[in-house]
Amino acid sequence: MKALRIHGMRDVRVDTVDDPKIHESRDAIIRVTSTAICGSDLHIYNGSLPQPTPQTLGHEFMGIVEEVGKGVTNLKRGDRVVVPFPVACGHCLFCNHDLPGHCENSNPDHYGPEGGLMTEKGGALFGYTDLYGGYDGGQAEYVRVPYANNGPRIVPDNLTDEQALFLTDIFPTGYSGIDWAGVKGGEIVAIFGAGPVGIMAAKSAWLRGVSRVIIVDTQQYRLDMAKKSANAEGILWESHKQVVDEIRSKSYGADVCVDAVGF
């Protein structure tokens, strides 16, 4: 199959590689119909997260189930699914508390509480270096999905790939920022970072009934997109003081701030 693989800092190639195979009873093989590039992939591309050997990138993908292991009970060949970006077992302490990014079992070689630069990370992520499990990602024709009883969600036939694909990462990540902040309605929200996650946070803020959304970025074209797609008031970052002063001049200040810069 064809796969987009990282070979080193700023070295990404389309390679021909072996098709993935079932390794564990709870694996599924997905034929990828749509995938996306995440801003987080740039951290690998730029060398901020090193990857010593070639690896298929991509943690935003969906597709058709081609094969399932004997332990997979909720999927069958032909099902159309969207796959969340964490690799999570579904039965450890953290998974049972709806915290799949902290899964205790999916990243055994680099799991731990300290969160150092090169060790003790959280649960595994698709296509996100050996530090996060070493699983090949979905920027490929096929992908192996471990713990397939837990991750993939069947997509209704009335939704297109474009309508469902952002459920892999971008929308739930932006939504989580608003949800974790306990937004109830009526607040003024300031979002730092007008990339896709920031824009999804802005959309989520409106869903929660906020009164205003202010979004901050260093690039005007990103602020223009945030205004067009999420009705957000933009502030172009020049300095810390200037941004704080502008937020306060637009209102009495922000009730909620969301960091959507990402690194």
C-alpha positions as CSV (number, residue, x, y, z in Angstrom):
1,M,0.0,0.0,0.0
2,K,0.9,3.7,-0.2
3,A,1.6,5.5,3.1
4,L,2.9,8.9,4.1
5,R,5.9,8.4,6.3
6,I,8.3,10.6,8.3
7,H,12.0,9.8,7.6
8,G,13.5,12.6,9.7
9,M,13.2,16.2,10.3
10,R,11.3,17.9,7.4
11,D,11.6,14.7,5.4
12,V,8.2,13.2,4.5
13,R,7.7,10.7,1.7
14,V,5.0,8.6,0.1
15,D,6.3,5.1,0.4
16,T,5.2,1.7,-0.7
17,V,4.9,-0.5,2.5
18,D,3.4,-3.8,3.5
19,D,-0.3,-3.9,4.2
20,P,-1.1,-4.0,7.9
21,K,-2.1,-7.3,9.4
22,I,-4.1,-8.4,12.5
23,H,-1.7,-8.8,15.4
24,E,-4.1,-9.1,18.4
25,S,-7.6,-10.5,18.7
26,R,-9.0,-7.0,19.3
27,D,-7.4,-5.5,16.1
28,A,-9.3,-4.2,13.1
29,I,-8.0,-3.3,9.7
30,I,-9.5,-0.1,8.2
31,R,-9.4,0.9,4.6
32,V,-9.0,4.6,4.8
33,T,-11.4,6.7,2.8
34,S,-10.6,10.2,4.3
35,T,-7.8,11.5,6.4
36,A,-6.5,14.9,7.5
37,I,-3.2,16.6,8.5
38,C,-3.2,17.9,12.1
39,G,-1.2,20.9,13.3
40,S,0.4,18.5,15.8
41,D,2.0,16.6,12.9
42,L,4.1,19.7,12.4
43,H,5.8,19.0,15.7
44,I,7.1,15.7,14.3
45,Y,7.9,17.3,10.9
46,N,9.9,20.1,12.5
47,G,11.8,17.7,14.8
48,S,10.3,18.9,18.1
49,L,9.1,15.3,18.6
50,P,11.9,13.1,17.2
51,Q,11.2,9.8,15.4
52,P,14.3,7.7,14.9
53,T,12.8,5.3,12.3
54,P,10.3,5.7,9.5
55,Q,6.7,5.8,10.6
56,T,3.3,6.4,8.9
57,L,1.9,9.7,10.1
58,G,-1.7,10.6,10.8
59,H,-4.2,10.5,13.7
60,E,-7.3,11.9,11.9
61,F,-8.9,9.2,9.7
62,M,-12.0,7.2,8.9
63,G,-12.9,4.4,6.5
64,I,-14.4,1.0,5.9
65,V,-13.7,-2.1,8.1
66,E,-11.9,-4.7,6.0
67,E,-11.0,-7.3,8.6
68,V,-11.5,-7.8,12.4
69,G,-9.8,-10.1,14.9
70,K,-11.7,-12.8,16.8
71,G,-12.1,-10.6,19.9
72,V,-13.9,-7.7,18.0
73,T,-17.6,-8.0,18.7
74,N,-19.0,-4.6,17.8
75,L,-17.7,-4.2,14.3
76,K,-17.9,-6.2,11.1
77,R,-16.5,-6.1,7.6
78,G,-18.1,-3.3,5.6
79,D,-18.9,-1.0,8.6
80,R,-18.0,2.6,7.9
81,V,-16.3,4.1,11.0
82,V,-14.6,7.2,12.3
83,V,-11.6,6.6,14.5
84,P,-10.7,8.8,17.5
85,F,-7.0,9.7,17.8
86,P,-6.1,8.1,21.1
87,V,-5.3,4.4,21.2
88,A,-7.1,3.2,24.3
89,C,-7.8,-0.2,25.8
90,G,-11.3,0.7,27.1
91,H,-11.0,-1.1,30.5
92,C,-8.2,0.4,32.6
93,L,-8.8,2.9,35.4
94,F,-8.4,5.9,33.2
95,C,-10.5,4.5,30.3
96,N,-13.2,3.7,32.8
97,H,-13.2,7.3,33.9
98,D,-13.6,8.5,30.2
99,L,-9.9,9.6,30.0
100,P,-8.6,7.6,27.0
101,G,-5.6,9.8,26.5
102,H,-4.3,8.5,29.8
103,C,-4.8,4.8,28.9
104,E,-2.5,2.7,31.1
105,N,-2.1,-0.2,28.5
106,S,-1.6,1.3,25.0
107,N,1.9,2.8,25.5
108,P,3.8,0.4,27.8
109,D,7.3,1.4,26.8
110,H,6.9,5.2,27.4
111,Y,4.1,5.5,30.0
112,G,4.5,7.3,33.3
113,P,3.5,10.2,35.5
114,E,6.4,12.6,35.1
115,G,5.8,13.7,31.4
116,G,9.5,14.3,30.6
117,L,10.7,15.4,27.2
118,M,11.7,11.9,26.1
119,T,10.0,9.6,28.6
120,E,7.0,9.0,30.8
121,K,4.2,10.1,28.4
122,G,0.4,9.3,28.5
123,G,-1.5,6.8,26.4
124,A,-0.7,6.0,22.8
125,L,-1.7,8.1,19.7
126,F,-1.9,6.9,16.1
127,G,1.0,8.0,14.0
128,Y,2.7,10.0,16.7
129,T,6.2,8.7,17.2
130,D,7.6,5.9,19.3
131,L,7.1,8.1,22.4
132,Y,3.4,7.7,22.0
133,G,3.2,4.0,21.3
134,G,4.9,3.6,17.9
135,Y,1.6,2.9,16.1
136,D,1.5,3.6,12.4
137,G,-1.1,6.3,11.5
138,G,-3.9,6.8,9.0
139,Q,-2.3,8.8,6.3
140,A,-2.2,5.6,4.3
141,E,-4.5,3.3,2.3
142,Y,-5.0,0.9,5.3
143,V,-4.3,1.1,9.0
144,R,-4.4,-1.4,11.9
145,V,-6.6,-0.2,14.7
146,P,-5.9,-1.8,18.1
147,Y,-8.6,-2.2,20.8
148,A,-11.2,-1.9,18.0
149,N,-14.1,-2.6,20.4
150,N,-13.3,0.7,22.1
151,G,-12.2,3.3,19.6
152,P,-14.1,3.3,16.3
153,R,-17.6,4.7,16.0
154,I,-20.0,3.6,13.2
155,V,-20.9,6.6,11.0
156,P,-24.6,6.9,9.9
157,D,-25.1,6.6,6.1
158,N,-26.6,10.1,5.9
159,L,-23.3,11.8,6.9
160,T,-20.6,12.3,4.3
161,D,-16.9,11.8,5.2
162,E,-16.4,15.6,5.2
163,Q,-19.2,15.9,7.8
164,A,-17.7,13.2,10.1
165,L,-14.0,13.5,9.7
166,F,-13.4,16.3,12.2
167,L,-14.8,14.0,14.9
168,T,-11.4,12.3,14.9
169,D,-9.6,15.1,16.7
170,I,-10.2,18.8,15.7
171,F,-13.8,19.2,16.8
172,P,-13.6,17.3,20.1
173,T,-10.3,18.9,21.0
174,G,-11.8,22.4,20.6
175,Y,-15.0,21.4,22.3
176,S,-13.1,20.0,25.3
177,G,-11.4,23.3,25.9
178,I,-14.9,24.9,26.3
179,D,-16.3,22.0,28.2
180,W,-13.4,21.7,30.7
181,A,-13.8,25.5,31.3
182,G,-17.3,24.9,32.5
183,V,-18.9,27.4,30.1
184,K,-22.6,27.8,31.0
185,G,-23.7,30.6,28.7
186,G,-23.3,34.4,28.7
187,E,-19.6,34.4,29.2
188,I,-17.0,36.3,27.2
189,V,-14.4,33.8,25.9
190,A,-10.9,34.6,24.7
191,I,-9.2,31.9,22.6
192,F,-5.4,32.0,22.0
193,G,-4.6,30.4,18.6
194,A,-6.8,30.7,15.5
195,G,-5.9,27.4,13.9
196,P,-8.5,24.7,13.3
197,V,-8.7,23.8,17.0
198,G,-9.2,27.4,18.0
199,I,-11.9,27.8,15.4
200,M,-13.6,24.7,16.7
201,A,-13.4,26.0,20.2
202,A,-15.0,29.2,19.0
203,K,-17.8,27.3,17.4
204,S,-18.2,25.2,20.6
205,A,-18.4,28.4,22.6
206,W,-21.3,29.7,20.6
207,L,-23.0,26.3,21.1
208,R,-22.8,26.9,24.8
209,G,-24.5,30.3,24.5
210,V,-21.6,32.6,25.2
211,S,-22.0,36.4,24.6
212,R,-18.8,37.1,22.8
213,V,-15.8,35.2,21.3
214,I,-12.4,36.9,21.0
215,I,-9.6,35.0,19.2
216,V,-5.9,35.9,19.3
217,D,-3.3,34.9,16.8
218,T,0.0,36.1,15.2
219,Q,-1.2,35.8,11.6
220,Q,-3.9,38.0,10.2
221,Y,-5.1,35.4,7.6
222,R,-5.9,33.0,10.4
223,L,-7.9,35.7,12.2
224,D,-9.8,36.4,8.9
225,M,-10.7,32.7,8.7
226,A,-11.9,32.7,12.3
227,K,-14.1,35.6,11.7
228,K,-15.5,34.1,8.5
229,S,-16.1,30.6,9.8
230,A,-16.8,31.2,13.5
231,N,-17.9,34.8,13.9
232,A,-15.0,35.5,16.2
233,E,-13.6,39.0,17.0
234,G,-9.8,38.9,16.1
235,I,-6.8,40.4,17.9
236,L,-3.5,40.3,16.1
237,W,-0.7,39.5,18.7
238,E,2.0,42.1,18.9
239,S,2.8,41.9,22.6
240,H,1.5,40.4,25.9
241,K,0.4,43.9,27.2
242,Q,-1.2,44.9,23.9
243,V,-3.3,41.7,23.8
244,V,-4.4,42.1,27.4
245,D,-5.2,45.8,26.8
246,E,-7.3,45.0,23.7
247,I,-9.2,42.3,25.4
248,R,-10.1,44.6,28.2
249,S,-10.9,47.4,25.8
250,K,-13.4,45.2,24.0
251,S,-15.1,44.3,27.2
252,Y,-14.5,44.3,31.0
253,G,-12.2,41.3,30.3
254,A,-12.6,37.6,29.5
255,D,-14.5,35.2,31.8
256,V,-12.8,32.2,30.1
257,C,-9.5,31.8,28.3
258,V,-8.7,28.8,26.1
259,D,-5.1,27.9,25.0
260,A,-5.4,26.4,21.5
261,V,-1.8,27.1,20.4
262,G,-0.9,23.4,20.8
263,F,2.8,23.3,21.7
